[in-house]
Amino acid sequence: MVSLNNQAFDSLPYYDNDLEQYPILKEKVDKELMREPKVPQTMHPLVPPTFELFKPAELARVEAHQPLPPLDTVRYQLPAPTSSPGTDEEWRKAIQNAHAQLEHQRLRHTNLALLQTYGQNAWRINNYFLEETAKQSEKALEELKELTTELNRERKNSQTHYGAQLTTLETRWTELLSSILQIEMANIALEGEVERLRRKEEDMNGMS
């Protein structure tokens, strides 16, 4: 725990109540705060962007109760040459398209087989990792909250303690200052009385 005993403070916000006693000070503070730059609304560049599960266009479609757009099946078709019987170049492009479609379907079949074999375990492992990450984040957050609460409590207790000492010293200083002023006034009165007696003595000596 951070110790506050060796720190110097120019104010005790947990103890001072000048703003409540002097509203004019609060007005000045509010005006000064209004001059401060506004907190930026955008996130720090290092903060990753918010993940959106659905795009705004898709959400708008669901809210409007519109059906899903039809699947684009053009890329899965195997068009033959438009001319009959077709040129060699047209048949070459048709054969290349057929090979590409066949390779695409083979890769899809392979991926589906891998997903069926290992997908469940990979999903469980990923979920377990996410749960552990969430638990660690929640634990770190709770520890930070406890540390902040403890630090604020220690700060408040320390400032309240030193504030009470300052108030006692200020009261004592005021009393001593008042005593000094009274003593000075008494000294002035005594000096005046001594001067009056001295002059009276001089007058009596002059008359004799």
Secondary structure, 3 states (H helix, E strand, C coil): CCCCCCCCCCCCCCCCCHHHHCHHHHHHHHHHHHHCCCCCCCCCCCCCCCCCCCCHHHHHHHHCCCCCCCCCCHHHCCCCCCCCCCCHHHHHHHHHHHHHHHHHHHHHHHHHHHHHHHHHHHHHHHHHHHHHHHHHHHHHHHHHHHHHHHHHHHHHHHHHHHHHHHHHHHHHHHHHHHHHHHHHHHHHHHHHHHHHHHHHHHHHHHHC
